Amino acid sequence: MTMKKILLVCMVDSIHSVRWIEHFKEKDVEITVFPSRKFRHMHEGIYSILAKNPRITFLGIRKNGLLRFFGYIDFFMNKLFSFCFKKNFREILLNYKIRTSHFDYVHALESQSAGYLCSKVLRNYTSIPLVLNCWGSDIYFYKNQVDHRLQLKNLLNRVNYFSADCKRDYLLANEFGFDGIQLPIIPSIEPIQTPIKYEDLIQLEKRELILIKGYGAQFGDLGAILPQLERILISYDWINLQFYSLDKEYINIVKLLMSKYPARVSFLSNKNRISNLEMQKLFSKALIHIGYSKSDGLPAAAIESMKWGAYPIQTNTSCVEELILDGANATLIPLGTQNLGNEIDAIINNLPTYKDLVKKNIEFVNQRYSFVSLEKQISAFYN
């Protein structure tokens, strides 16, 4: 079988792009990574993959020394073409790469940055199949925004192969005109090689941490739940709060909370990235994980919380309900809820019950996201 050649158009500073590439780093495919938007620095995970896998390149380049400077060159060229020539440098570069190379597929790993770009450029290359991965908010969040509806329709009418986080988004894609081939859901997590055992983790009754995903201002609304979280700090003097993926617009209000409870509140901003292993350690210390967002698909964070024994609370604007229907345990809350504190109270005051639910979640994740379960789908994705 001839090795497939893929042009992967993606956000090169995103952990989700890293996880996708990791799925295929040992498969019989050649992947050329193409940046879907301006960037200063690639994610460290991509540098690591490029250094170890000769079949994966960044625009045909593999030497890390050169790539470390590419983000600055890219940023300058975008400014130059926009200001001096009134042209989109990204479109010109993508057009050149497709015209001068042979790819079996162009794969847009997200809609707004990668998908819109690919649908414009591929108007001139009708014979090249376009694969689209729809991330959580790509259609659900933007479907009612006038300036995005037409772009989504144009994109989904050009897409030949479609994959998404959850069933909801396959249905939404059809509503916007997609009539191609549906590919399986490939989650943005590392397949489980060795089953997780609850007995090997920190027991629920010994956990004192509530982990909260920050989300950005466009998708999040952290300010709406901070008063309820502060009430939890007052009610339980042993509980600590850890915020992560905190966007800059929320840093000051979290710092204000930190000033009141300096030893019990901490945060990691979007710029203070930590390794996947360090993130797993946080999940394994957490009693509860909270994802509060205006829009999401099937959050990797919700799956990771189940995997490492933290009980998930998630807004019902996500696809976590699909996991619940399949046998997982989580608490769904609506946006604007005033009951978040009560839900946390219920968990803290009924630990034996929630301990059983957490154990069932670990069993669920072990089965659904095992290496054996996912390997066949991953191997067949581009074939």
C-alpha positions as a printed NumPy array, in Angstrom:
array([[  0.   ,   0.   ,   0.   ],
       [  1.326,   3.44 ,  -0.966],
       [  2.002,   5.699,   1.998],
       [ -0.571,   8.475,   2.18 ],
       [  0.653,  12.077,   2.172],
       [ -1.306,  14.492,   4.36 ],
       [ -1.139,  18.277,   4.529],
       [ -2.301,  18.961,   8.085],
       [ -3.483,  22.559,   8.494],
       [ -3.688,  23.265,  12.198],
       [ -2.991,  25.597,  15.117],
       [  0.644,  24.755,  15.795],
       [  0.541,  26.299,  19.273],
       [ -2.343,  24.078,  20.443],
       [ -2.077,  20.976,  22.63 ],
       [ -4.975,  19.484,  20.652],
       [ -2.886,  19.614,  17.471],
       [ -0.044,  17.891,  19.319],
       [ -2.337,  15.117,  20.5  ],
       [ -3.695,  14.579,  17.001],
       [ -0.232,  14.295,  15.465],
       [  0.838,  11.931,  18.252],
       [ -1.917,   9.529,  17.19 ],
       [ -0.21 ,   9.157,  13.805],
       [  3.493,   9.578,  14.546],
       [  4.166,   5.856,  14.16 ],
       [  1.659,   5.166,  11.382],
       [  2.449,   4.698,   7.682],
       [  1.541,   8.248,   6.685],
       [  3.607,  11.292,   5.782],
       [  2.334,  14.437,   7.489],
       [  3.334,  17.953,   6.528],
       [  2.255,  20.379,   9.248],
       [  1.016,  23.768,   8.019],
       [  0.197,  26.643,  10.447],
       [ -3.416,  27.762,  10.12 ],
       [ -2.861,  31.132,  11.794],
       [ -0.148,  33.549,  12.91 ],
       [  2.02 ,  32.279,  15.725],
       [  5.184,  33.21 ,  17.608],
       [  6.053,  29.827,  19.094],
       [  4.986,  26.31 ,  18.242],
       [  3.904,  24.009,  21.031],
       [  6.901,  22.185,  22.49 ],
       [  5.175,  18.898,  21.753],
       [  5.4  ,  19.537,  18.015],
       [  9.136,  20.265,  18.225],
       [  9.566,  16.966,  20.037],
       [  7.579,  15.005,  17.441],
       [  9.473,  16.579,  14.519],
       [ 12.815,  15.712,  16.115],
       [ 11.965,  12.006,  16.39 ],
       [  9.772,  11.262,  13.359],
       [ 11.232,  11.687,   9.859],
       [  7.822,  11.231,   8.203],
       [  6.438,  14.323,   9.962],
       [  7.708,  17.75 ,   8.891],
       [  6.773,  21.406,   9.282],
       [  6.399,  22.803,   5.746],
       [  9.021,  20.249,   4.733],
       [ 11.443,  21.429,   7.46 ],
       [ 12.615,  19.2  ,  10.304],
       [ 15.59 ,  21.068,  11.797],
       [ 14.489,  22.433,  15.157],
       [ 17.131,  25.17 ,  15.155],
       [ 15.565,  26.756,  12.093],
       [ 12.001,  26.193,  13.267],
       [ 12.597,  28.078,  16.524],
       [ 12.823,  31.276,  14.478],
       [ 10.058,  30.5  ,  12.006],
       [  7.292,  31.981,  14.13 ],
       [  8.951,  35.4  ,  14.038],
       [  9.502,  35.151,  10.274],
       [  5.875,  34.112,   9.838],
       [  4.622,  36.995,  11.983],
       [  6.709,  39.506,   9.982],
       [  5.585,  38.12 ,   6.595],
       [  1.927,  38.311,   7.625],
       [  2.36 ,  41.971,   8.56 ],
       [  4.295,  42.733,   5.374],
       [  1.8  ,  41.13 ,   2.978],
       [ -1.18 ,  42.62 ,   4.761],
       [  0.18 ,  46.16 ,   4.96 ],
       [  2.179,  46.463,   1.727],
       [  0.405,  44.143,  -0.681],
       [ -3.092,  43.963,   0.855],
       [ -2.935,  40.19 ,   0.5  ],
       [ -3.309,  37.255,   2.87 ],
       [  0.119,  35.677,   3.331],
       [ -1.397,  32.497,   4.768],
       [ -3.546,  31.925,   1.66 ],
       [ -0.59 ,  32.566,  -0.654],
       [  1.642,  30.167,   1.266],
       [ -1.003,  27.415,   1.39 ],
       [ -1.735,  27.804,  -2.312],
       [  1.982,  27.507,  -3.097],
       [  2.408,  24.422,  -0.921],
       [ -0.522,  22.602,  -2.533],
       [  0.514,  23.635,  -6.073],
       [  4.134,  22.496,  -5.693],
       [  3.538,  19.248,  -3.771],
       [  1.362,  16.167,  -4.064],
       [ -0.963,  15.431,  -1.171],
       [ -3.578,  12.702,  -0.941],
       [ -5.577,  14.768,   1.535],
       [ -5.651,  18.284,   2.884],
       [ -6.803,  18.021,   6.496],
       [ -8.174,  21.052,   8.359],
       [ -7.855,  20.345,  12.06 ],
       [-10.49 ,  22.872,  13.221],
       [-12.946,  25.074,  11.326],
       [-12.506,  28.793,  11.922],
       [ -8.742,  29.124,  11.364],
       [ -7.914,  26.016,   9.335],
       [-11.248,  25.179,   7.691],
       [-12.149,  28.611,   6.343],
       [ -8.616,  28.985,   4.982],
       [ -8.677,  25.605,   3.249],
       [-12.12 ,  26.111,   1.719],
       [-10.931,  29.359,   0.093],
       [ -7.696,  27.973,  -1.319],
       [ -9.129,  24.62 ,  -2.417],
       [-11.622,  26.308,  -4.731],
       [ -8.766,  26.08 ,  -7.238],
       [ -8.079,  22.395,  -6.486],
       [-11.4  ,  20.596,  -6.759],
       [ -9.826,  17.138,  -7.12 ],
       [ -8.031,  17.219,  -3.752],
       [-10.132,  15.723,  -0.927],
       [-10.636,  17.926,   2.131],
       [-10.879,  16.352,   5.594],
       [-12.321,  18.441,   8.426],
       [-12.128,  17.848,  12.156],
       [-14.824,  19.869,  13.88 ],
       [-13.679,  20.958,  17.324],
       [-16.193,  21.494,  20.091],
       [-17.408,  25.001,  19.381],
       [-16.789,  25.221,  15.635],
       [-20.415,  24.882,  14.567],
       [-22.383,  24.907,  17.817],
       [-21.095,  28.28 ,  19.013],
       [-20.925,  30.051,  15.636],
       [-24.05 ,  28.644,  13.955],
       [-26.223,  31.642,  14.851],
       [-23.67 ,  34.335,  14.007],
       [-24.43 ,  35.928,  10.64 ],
       [-20.806,  36.458,   9.619],
       [-20.022,  32.772,  10.224],
       [-23.093,  31.036,   8.804],
       [-22.123,  31.536,   5.146],
       [-18.512,  30.564,   5.813],
       [-19.646,  27.398,   7.564],
       [-21.935,  26.521,   4.654],
       [-19.168,  27.119,   2.109],
       [-16.752,  25.034,   4.153],
       [-19.081,  22.098,   4.793],
       [-20.169,  22.013,   1.145],
       [-16.486,  21.605,   0.174],
       [-15.604,  19.006,   2.815],
       [-15.331,  15.404,   1.612],
       [-14.628,  13.73 ,   4.973],
       [-15.859,  14.896,   8.363],
       [-15.004,  13.999,  11.953],
       [-16.199,  15.636,  15.167],
       [-16.051,  15.43 ,  18.96 ],
       [-19.591,  14.179,  19.368],
       [-22.808,  13.07 ,  17.648],
       [-24.355,  16.523,  18.035],
       [-21.877,  18.05 ,  15.626],
       [-22.368,  15.41 ,  12.921],
       [-26.047,  16.406,  12.875],
       [-25.176,  20.108,  12.78 ],
       [-22.771,  19.514,   9.872],
       [-25.58 ,  17.9  ,   7.887],
       [-27.798,  20.919,   8.57 ],
       [-25.114,  23.142,   7.027],
       [-24.921,  21.104,   3.839],
       [-22.335,  18.401,   4.47 ],
       [-23.111,  15.265,   2.439],
       [-19.742,  13.528,   2.355],
       [-18.324,  10.62 ,   4.326],
       [-18.478,  10.608,   8.126],
       [-15.279,   9.502,   9.831],
       [-15.18 ,   8.159,  13.407],
       [-14.702,  10.273,  16.519],
       [-11.019,  10.369,  17.5  ],
       [-10.801,  11.905,  21.   ],
       [ -8.128,  14.445,  21.861],
       [ -6.609,  12.261,  24.553],
       [ -3.826,   9.721,  24.749],
       [ -5.172,   6.16 ,  24.392],
       [ -4.963,   4.193,  27.644],
       [ -2.255,   1.541,  27.361],
       [ -2.542,   0.179,  30.907],
       [ -5.942,   0.293,  32.657],
       [ -6.207,   2.799,  35.511],
       [ -7.097,   1.345,  38.919],
       [ -8.866,   3.435,  41.538],
       [ -6.881,   1.681,  44.258],
       [ -3.656,   3.087,  42.771],
       [ -4.94 ,   6.673,  42.901],
       [ -5.319,   9.124,  45.776],
       [ -8.56 ,   8.126,  47.486],
       [-11.475,  10.513,  47.11 ],
       [-11.739,  11.22 ,  50.836],
       [ -8.106,  12.383,  50.885],
       [ -8.521,  14.883,  48.048],
       [ -8.804,  18.563,  48.912],
       [ -8.605,  20.221,  45.49 ],
       [-11.262,  21.608,  43.16 ],
       [ -9.833,  22.047,  39.656],
       [-11.477,  24.671,  37.427],
       [-10.865,  25.163,  33.712],
       [-10.653,  28.862,  32.899],
       [-11.745,  29.08 ,  29.244],
       [-11.367,  32.33 ,  27.304],
       [-13.764,  35.26 ,  27.401],
       [-15.419,  34.172,  24.171],
       [-16.404,  30.77 ,  25.52 ],
       [-16.13 ,  31.167,  29.286],
       [-17.901,  33.123,  31.984],
       [-15.776,  32.507,  35.047],
       [-16.908,  35.673,  36.812],
       [-20.426,  34.234,  37.083],
       [-19.355,  31.362,  39.339],
       [-16.59 ,  32.927,  41.448],
       [-18.968,  34.059,  44.251],
       [-20.23 ,  30.481,  44.577],
       [-16.677,  29.14 ,  44.655],
       [-15.747,  31.667,  47.339],
       [-18.68 ,  30.437,  49.421],
       [-17.199,  26.915,  49.185],
       [-13.871,  28.246,  50.5  ],
       [-15.708,  29.812,  53.437],
       [-17.764,  26.677,  54.158],
       [-14.882,  24.188,  53.952],
       [-11.582,  25.472,  55.281],
       [ -9.728,  22.418,  53.918],
       [-10.759,  22.9  ,  50.263],
       [ -8.329,  24.508,  47.786],
       [ -9.057,  25.931,  44.333],
       [ -6.763,  25.56 ,  41.319],
       [ -7.632,  27.389,  38.092],
       [ -5.922,  26.428,  34.834],
       [ -6.01 ,  27.528,  31.178],
       [ -6.86 ,  30.925,  32.596],
       [ -7.185,  33.624,  29.964],
       [ -5.75 ,  37.061,  30.679],
       [ -9.125,  38.748,  31.193],
       [ -9.796,  36.558,  34.255],
       [ -6.393,  36.766,  35.912],
       [ -7.145,  39.911,  37.93 ],
       [-10.4  ,  38.632,  39.43 ],
       [ -8.733,  35.35 ,  40.374],
       [ -5.834,  37.293,  41.901],
       [ -8.379,  39.207,  43.981],
       [ -9.684,  35.885,  45.305],
       [ -6.087,  34.783,  45.93 ],
       [ -5.477,  37.909,  48.012],
       [ -8.262,  36.799,  50.378],
       [ -7.146,  33.147,  50.494],
       [ -3.429,  33.237,  49.583],
       [ -2.63 ,  29.668,  50.602],
       [ -5.74 ,  28.118,  49.106],
       [ -6.184,  29.597,  45.627],
       [ -3.749,  29.302,  42.706],
       [ -3.869,  29.502,  38.92 ],
       [ -2.076,  28.589,  35.705],
       [ -2.616,  31.019,  32.85 ],
       [ -2.655,  30.089,  29.17 ],
       [  0.955,  31.264,  29.026],
       [  2.032,  29.152,  32.026],
       [  1.762,  25.821,  30.279],
       [  2.74 ,  22.688,  32.124],
       [  3.52 ,  19.241,  30.769],
       [  0.863,  16.613,  30.164],
       [  2.299,  14.575,  33.047],
       [  2.04 ,  17.534,  35.433],
       [ -1.542,  18.132,  34.296],
       [ -2.392,  14.493,  34.974],
       [ -1.   ,  14.881,  38.495],
       [ -3.377,  17.803,  39.072],
       [ -6.349,  15.727,  37.892],
       [ -5.314,  12.862,  40.153],
       [ -5.273,  15.204,  43.179],
       [ -8.648,  16.795,  42.425],
       [-11.864,  15.874,  44.17 ],
       [-13.939,  17.756,  41.573],
       [-13.266,  19.148,  38.103],
       [-15.419,  22.042,  36.876],
       [-15.825,  23.044,  33.238],
       [-18.027,  26.138,  32.916],
       [-18.326,  27.331,  29.315],
       [-20.784,  28.86 ,  26.9  ],
       [-19.898,  26.244,  24.324],
       [-17.871,  23.06 ,  24.036],
       [-17.854,  19.689,  22.338],
       [-16.691,  16.683,  24.261],
       [-14.043,  18.288,  26.494],
       [-10.824,  16.306,  26.839],
       [-10.681,  17.728,  30.371],
       [-13.944,  15.988,  31.308],
       [-12.569,  12.662,  30.063],
       [ -9.253,  13.214,  31.862],
       [-11.079,  14.009,  35.104],
       [-12.988,  10.72 ,  34.872],
       [ -9.775,   8.884,  34.043],
       [ -7.923,  10.197,  37.108],
       [-10.742,   9.937,  39.616],
       [-12.022,  13.534,  39.812],
       [-15.79 ,  13.91 ,  39.654],
       [-16.787,  16.158,  36.686],
       [-19.213,  19.063,  36.788],
       [-19.778,  20.51 ,  33.292],
       [-22.132,  22.993,  31.67 ],
       [-24.863,  21.46 ,  29.512],
       [-23.595,  23.455,  26.519],
       [-21.136,  20.595,  25.943],
       [-21.568,  17.022,  24.692],
       [-20.854,  15.416,  28.072],
       [-24.506,  14.317,  28.121],
       [-23.58 ,  11.793,  25.401],
       [-21.09 ,  10.156,  27.797],
       [-23.729,  10.077,  30.546],
       [-26.193,   8.357,  28.221],
       [-23.495,   5.779,  27.471],
       [-22.933,   5.048,  31.167],
       [-20.556,   7.686,  32.539],
       [-21.314,   9.81 ,  35.611],
       [-21.161,  13.611,  35.693],
       [-23.248,  16.55 ,  36.84 ],
       [-24.549,  18.903,  34.148],
       [-25.343,  22.504,  35.036],
       [-26.888,  25.288,  32.942],
       [-25.198,  28.604,  32.24 ],
       [-26.13 ,  31.169,  34.857],
       [-26.825,  28.526,  37.483],
       [-26.914,  29.523,  41.123],
       [-26.76 ,  25.877,  42.172],
       [-23.078,  25.157,  41.535],
       [-22.274,  25.573,  45.221],
       [-25.104,  23.194,  46.143],
       [-23.772,  20.59 ,  43.68 ],
       [-20.331,  20.843,  45.282],
       [-21.914,  20.54 ,  48.744],
       [-23.683,  17.36 ,  47.635],
       [-20.417,  15.758,  46.549],
       [-18.458,  16.754,  49.657],
       [-21.211,  15.595,  52.004],
       [-21.862,  12.291,  50.213],
       [-18.371,  11.013,  49.44 ],
       [-19.215,   7.261,  49.677],
       [-21.863,   7.649,  46.961],
       [-19.622,   9.712,  44.683],
       [-16.708,   7.367,  45.313],
       [-18.759,   4.603,  43.676],
       [-19.57 ,   6.892,  40.747],
       [-15.906,   7.807,  40.321],
       [-14.943,   4.113,  40.266],
       [-17.54 ,   3.478,  37.546],
       [-16.137,   6.415,  35.545],
       [-12.653,   4.918,  35.645],
       [-14.023,   1.594,  34.375],
       [-15.963,   3.426,  31.649],
       [-12.923,   5.373,  30.444],
       [-10.656,   2.323,  30.593],
       [-12.97 ,   0.517,  28.211],
       [-13.997,   3.342,  25.879],
       [-10.58 ,   4.962,  25.451],
       [ -8.292,   1.958,  25.649],
       [ -5.488,   1.575,  23.137],
       [ -7.233,  -1.481,  21.727],
       [-10.543,   0.396,  21.29 ],
       [ -8.998,   3.392,  19.544],
       [ -6.129,   1.844,  17.592],
       [ -8.207,   0.377,  14.779],
       [-10.032,   3.678,  14.191],
       [ -6.804,   5.691,  14.254],
       [ -5.024,   3.316,  11.869],
       [ -7.89 ,   3.416,   9.372],
       [ -8.514,   7.177,   9.527],
       [ -6.502,   8.19 ,   6.424],
       [ -6.852,   4.862,   4.587]])
